[in-house]
Amino acid sequence: MKMLRSMPILQVRDVEQSARFYQQLGFKTQGIWDDPPSFAIVQRGQVSLGLDRSESGEVPANQWWAAYLYVDDADAAHAEFAQLDLPEITQPEVRIYGCRDFHITDPDGHRLAFGQDLNPEPYGPGLGQDSKAEE
């Protein structure tokens, strides 16, 4: 069995509003389900996020990042997103784990990191030898 990809699921207050936010970031809505909407999938490139309506109306906070999304150029991603009216965007920084990254905050308070692996060979942060063996 080969693992193909993952899709973080973010709990949100309003699925349609959240989908519109991610569309601003260049994600395409792949589907919205139920009436009123209870779930959506947004995708940009190989990255998919699930947007799941919170049944309680409350959205749990992550300790730090809700998702870490790898990009090929953190500075270009930052420049693209800096043009938008985002609730929060930090400046890109080189981190001790070998990535240059920054984060944004979505309308529900989820922090999403966008990171560029500065040393992608042989495996890069978060990718051990097992990830190459399954390719």
WOHUWO-V440700 format. One line per field, one symbol per residue. ss: DSSP state (H for helix, E for strand, - for the rest). psi: psi as a letter, one per 30 degrees, with the letter a starting at -180 (. if undefined). A space follows every 10 residues. Layout:
ss = ???
psi = ???
This chain:
ss = ------EEEE EE--HHHHHH HHHH---EEE EEE-----EE EEEE--EEEE EEE------- ----EEEEEE ---HHHHHHH HH-----EE- --EE----EE EEEEE----- EEEEEEE--- --------HH HHH--
psi = kkkelljkkk klejeeeeee efeeggkkkf kkkljlkfkl kkkjbgkkkk jjkkfffkjk kleckfkjkk lfjeeeeeee ffflikekkl kkkklfgglj llllklfggk kkkjkkjfif kfelkfjaee eeff.
